[in-house]
Amino acid sequence: MTWQPGRPVLSASDRADWQAWRKARKLEQQRKRRQRCPRIDYYPSKETQTIIEAVARTRRGEASTWSAVIDSLVLGASGIK
């Protein structure tokens, strides 16, 4: 690999090296992001989805996202605020 981060991409070889570095960097960033923010796949029932949507409509900004609504409902049910 002849190309180095921070250097200009001048040749076809540099471009190939840059693309390989870019792909590896994106994969590493994704691994770190998934360590910090675990993903939970969740498919609510129709009744639960109706409640989540109703609560989300009463809120503004980030508090209106489904994740924020689910967080507040879970924390409320657990007694933690």
C-alpha positions in Angstrom: 0.0 0.0 0.0 1.6 3.2 -1.1 -1.1 5.7 -0.4 -1.4 7.1 3.2 -4.3 8.9 4.9 -4.0 12.6 4.5 -2.1 12.4 1.2 -3.7 13.2 -2.2 -4.9 10.4 -4.5 -2.8 10.7 -7.6 -2.7 7.4 -9.4 -4.9 4.4 -10.0 -2.8 2.5 -7.4 -3.4 5.3 -4.9 -7.1 5.2 -5.6 -7.3 1.4 -5.0 -5.3 1.8 -1.7 -7.6 4.7 -0.7 -10.7 2.7 -1.3 -9.4 -0.3 0.6 -8.5 2.0 3.5 -11.9 3.7 3.4 -13.7 0.4 3.5 -11.7 -0.9 6.4 -12.2 2.4 8.3 -16.0 2.3 7.8 -16.1 -1.3 9.0 -14.1 -0.4 12.1 -16.3 2.6 12.8 -19.4 0.4 12.5 -18.0 -2.1 14.9 -17.3 0.6 17.5 -20.7 2.2 17.0 -22.4 -1.2 17.5 -20.4 -1.7 20.7 -21.6 1.6 22.0 -25.2 1.4 20.8 -26.6 -2.2 20.8 -29.4 -2.7 18.4 -32.6 -4.4 19.5 -35.0 -5.6 16.8 -38.5 -5.2 18.2 -41.8 -5.6 16.4 -44.7 -4.3 18.6 -48.2 -5.7 18.5 -50.8 -3.6 16.8 -52.1 -2.4 20.2 -48.6 -1.5 21.4 -47.8 0.3 18.1 -51.0 2.4 18.5 -49.9 3.5 21.9 -46.4 4.3 20.8 -47.7 6.3 17.8 -50.1 8.2 20.1 -47.4 9.1 22.6 -45.0 10.1 19.8 -47.7 12.5 18.3 -47.9 14.4 21.7 -44.1 15.1 21.7 -41.8 17.2 19.7 -38.2 16.8 18.5 -36.1 13.9 19.7 -38.6 13.0 22.4 -41.0 12.0 19.6 -38.9 9.2 18.1 -40.1 5.7 18.6 -36.9 4.9 20.5 -37.4 7.8 22.9 -41.1 6.8 23.5 -40.2 3.1 24.1 -37.4 4.2 26.5 -39.8 6.4 28.5 -42.5 3.7 28.6 -40.0 1.0 29.8 -38.5 3.3 32.4 -41.9 4.4 33.6 -43.1 0.8 33.9 -39.9 -0.1 35.9 -40.3 2.8 38.3 -37.0 4.4 37.1 -37.2 8.0 35.8 
